[in-house]
Amino acid sequence: NAGVTQTPKFQVLKTGQSMTLQCAQDMNHEYMSWYRQDPGMGLRLIHYSVGAGITDQGEVPNGYNVSRSTTEDFPLRLLSAAPSQTSVYFCASSYSGLAFFGQGTRLTVV
Amino acid sequence: GNSVTQMEGPVTLSEEAFLTINCTYTATGYPSLFWYVQYPGEGLQLLLKATKADDKGSNKGFEATYRKETTSFHLEKGSVQVSDSAVYFCALSDRGSTLGRLYFGRGTQLTVWP
């Protein structure tokens, strides 16, 4: 049982580039979410989804886009990377508050 | 609305010392409460949980009791080890929802020295 698989683990982007962070889960959870983790800020919710075809914004959605075409996959797109998006990104899949996290993506925007 | 406040770190302890990390919450309904732990270089993982008032969650020597009267869920361990060094997050979820949205505190960094 793989749980939540998140790729890539590390990424360096130049300002203005776009990229997609991949997230897949095999637990058939309806709820999936993306967080960013910055020093002293804890986890901040970027976007979340309550099921295929349904997404909504979290606390810090600007500069990010998501889609949910299947229950399993929930990719996060950076449209035009900025240095302020340098962070560690976590995808999570959950049910009734019990969350399973991916290993994280450490993104650096130069 | 829902929110979680936990004590700011970092917390530095010697091995075998007693640990308390304070957590209080604000919730509109009757939440479930959680402690998650993040070891260096990893994602968060569930440490323990409690789903109703007066429940005690426990795991790996850690305990936390759901106190509705004080809206608290403090994490305790009687004797910490070097391997407990990690970031600890308190979180709540609206128990009336099965969807799973979590509200996290900011995290408390714990370092245990031998």
Contacts between the chains, C-beta under 8 A, distances in Angstrom:
chain1	res1	chain2	res2	distance
A	4	B	43	7.7
A	6	B	43	7.9
A	29	B	100	7.0
A	30	B	99	6.5
A	30	B	100	7.7
A	31	B	99	4.7
A	31	B	100	3.8
A	31	B	101	6.7
A	33	B	101	7.4
A	40	B	106	7.3
A	41	B	106	6.9
A	42	B	89	7.1
A	42	B	104	5.7
A	42	B	105	6.5
A	42	B	106	3.5
A	42	B	107	4.8
A	43	B	44	7.7
A	43	B	89	7.0
A	43	B	104	4.7
A	43	B	107	7.5
A	48	B	101	6.7
A	50	B	99	5.3
A	90	B	43	5.6
A	90	B	44	7.1
A	92	B	43	7.9
A	92	B	44	7.7
A	92	B	102	7.9
A	94	B	100	3.3
A	94	B	101	7.8
A	94	B	102	6.7
A	95	B	98	6.5
A	95	B	100	5.1
A	96	B	32	7.0
A	96	B	93	6.7
A	96	B	95	7.8
A	96	B	97	7.6
A	96	B	98	5.1
A	96	B	100	5.9
A	97	B	32	4.9
A	97	B	34	6.1
A	97	B	49	7.4
A	97	B	91	7.4
A	97	B	92	7.6
A	97	B	93	2.7
A	97	B	95	7.8
A	97	B	100	5.7
A	97	B	101	7.9
A	97	B	102	5.8
A	98	B	34	7.8
A	98	B	46	6.3
A	98	B	49	7.2
A	98	B	100	7.2
A	99	B	36	7.4
A	99	B	44	7.2
A	99	B	46	7.2
A	99	B	100	6.7
A	99	B	102	5.7
A	101	B	43	3.4
A	101	B	44	4.7
A	101	B	45	6.9
A	102	B	43	5.5
A	103	B	42	6.4
A	103	B	43	5.2
A	104	B	42	7.5
A	104	B	43	5.4
